[in-house]
Amino acid sequence: MELVVRATVVYWFLWLVVRGTGKRSLAEITPLELIMVVVLGDFVQQGVTEEDMSVTGALTAVSTFVMWMLVGDFVGRRWQSSGKILDGESVVVVRDGQPVIERLRRERLTVDDVLGAARGQGFGSLNEVAFGVLEHDGSFSFVPRGHLGEGSPARLRADDTSME
């Protein structure tokens, strides 16, 4: 039982750390951040299992993490407002070809990050973008000017950069 409690505490602590560090995707981490993730994994293992090196202890810790992931997924799908807290929400980072600087600061992104993502999707410059969205999973979506359709965030509030 103690192993389940430790795994639960570590899971929710890691959730807070991940939510607090922004939405940058794993494909964009630096070599130093990759090393930190590997070292973090070792620290987590030591904190969760202590001296328990058994297969049963490992299975219990992994099962606890998976259970909390499934609970979070269920809660997020069942109650939409919880999903925004658990998974985050998509935010507009480019509007009418202009980066939304305040939103970029809050998400700890640079204009270069957005430009690189736009180039990766075939845009030569942000002037070609009607709007760009940092999705809740850390990926970017860009809609070219003149291509706003029914699925677009036309419902965006003029004074806000979050999605409605």
MIGUTOR-673664 format. One line per 3 residues: number of its first residue (from 1); their letters; for each residue x, z, y of C-alpha. Coordinates in steps of 0.2 Angstrom, whole numbers, plus 5000, padded with zeros to 4 digits. Example, Ala and Ser with C-alpha at 12.3 -4.5 7.8 and 13.67 -1.06 7.14 Angstrom:
! MIGUTOR-673664
1 = AS = 5062 5039 4978 | 5068 5036 4995
//
This chain:
! MIGUTOR-673664
1 = MEL = 5000 5000 5000 | 5014 5004 5012 | 5021 4986 5009
4 = VVR = 5004 4979 5015 | 5004 4990 5030 | 5021 4985 5035
7 = ATV = 5018 4966 5032 | 5002 4968 5042 | 5011 4976 5057
10 = VYW = 5025 4963 5056 | 5012 4948 5055 | 5003 4954 5071
13 = FLW = 5019 4957 5080 | 5025 4940 5076 | 5009 4933 5081
16 = LVV = 5011 4941 5098 | 5029 4935 5100 | 5024 4917 5095
19 = RGT = 5009 4917 5107 | 5020 4924 5121 | 5034 4911 5119
22 = GKR = 5023 4897 5124 | 5017 4881 5115 | 5033 4871 5113
25 = SLA = 5032 4863 5095 | 5045 4866 5082 | 5051 4848 5084
28 = EIT = 5057 4853 5101 | 5067 4869 5097 | 5085 4870 5102
31 = PLE = 5099 4873 5089 | 5101 4891 5096 | 5082 4894 5094
34 = LIM = 5083 4887 5076 | 5097 4900 5072 | 5086 4913 5080
37 = VVV = 5071 4908 5068 | 5082 4910 5053 | 5089 4926 5058
40 = LGD = 5072 4932 5063 | 5066 4928 5045 | 5080 4939 5038
43 = FVQ = 5075 4954 5050 | 5057 4952 5045 | 5061 4952 5027
46 = QGV = 5071 4968 5029 | 5057 4976 5039 | 5043 4972 5027
49 = TEE = 5051 4975 5010 | 5064 4988 5014 | 5073 4991 4998
52 = DMS = 5060 4982 4987 | 5068 4967 4980 | 5055 4964 4966
55 = VTG = 5045 4949 4964 | 5029 4959 4965 | 5035 4966 4982
58 = ALT = 5039 4948 4988 | 5022 4942 4982 | 5013 4956 4990
61 = AVS = 5021 4953 5007 | 5018 4934 5007 | 5000 4937 5001
64 = TFV = 4997 4949 5015 | 5004 4936 5028 | 4993 4922 5020
67 = MWM = 4978 4934 5020 | 4980 4937 5039 | 4982 4918 5042
70 = LVG = 4966 4915 5033 | 4957 4929 5042 | 4963 4922 5059
73 = DFV = 4957 4905 5054 | 4940 4911 5049 | 4937 4921 5064
76 = GRR = 4943 4907 5075 | 4931 4895 5067 | 4917 4907 5067
79 = WQS = 4918 4914 5084 | 4924 4900 5096 | 4930 4913 5110
82 = SGK = 4941 4921 5097 | 4948 4905 5092 | 4954 4903 5110
85 = ILD = 4963 4919 5109 | 4970 4917 5092 | 4975 4899 5093
88 = GES = 4977 4896 5112 | 4968 4882 5121 | 4973 4865 5127
91 = VVV = 4978 4864 5145 | 4979 4849 5157 | 4997 4847 5163
94 = VRD = 4996 4830 5171 | 4981 4824 5182 | 4980 4807 5190
97 = GQP = 4999 4804 5187 | 5005 4820 5195 | 5012 4835 5185
100 = VIE = 5002 4851 5187 | 5017 4861 5192 | 5009 4878 5192
103 = RLR = 5002 4875 5174 | 5019 4869 5169 | 5027 4885 5175
106 = RER = 5014 4896 5166 | 5018 4886 5150 | 5037 4887 5153
109 = LTV = 5039 4868 5153 | 5048 4856 5164 | 5043 4840 5171
112 = DDV = 5057 4832 5160 | 5048 4840 5145 | 5032 4831 5150
115 = LGA = 5041 4814 5154 | 5050 4814 5138 | 5033 4817 5128
118 = ARG = 5025 4803 5139 | 5039 4791 5135 | 5038 4796 5117
121 = QGF = 5020 4789 5117 | 5024 4773 5126 | 5022 4777 5145
124 = GSL = 5035 4772 5157 | 5031 4784 5170 | 5018 4798 5173
127 = NEV = 5009 4785 5186 | 5002 4777 5171 | 4994 4793 5165
130 = AFG = 4976 4797 5170 | 4978 4814 5162 | 4990 4823 5150
133 = VLE = 4985 4838 5140 | 4996 4851 5131 | 4987 4854 5116
136 = HDG = 4985 4871 5108 | 4997 4867 5094 | 5011 4862 5107
139 = SFS = 5009 4843 5105 | 5005 4832 5120 | 4991 4820 5122
142 = FVP = 4991 4807 5136 | 4977 4795 5142 | 4981 4780 5151
145 = RGH = 4973 4776 5168 | 4957 4766 5166 | 4954 4773 5148
148 = LGE = 4943 4788 5151 | 4930 4788 5138 | 4916 4799 5131
151 = GSP = 4929 4810 5122 | 4939 4813 5138 | 4939 4829 5148
154 = ARL = 4928 4823 5162 | 4921 4840 5162 | 4937 4847 5169
157 = RAD = 4935 4859 5183 | 4943 4853 5199 | 4951 4870 5202
160 = DTS = 4957 4873 5185 | 4969 4865 5173 | 4961 4872 5157
163 = ME = 4949 4862 5146 | 4931 4867 5146
//
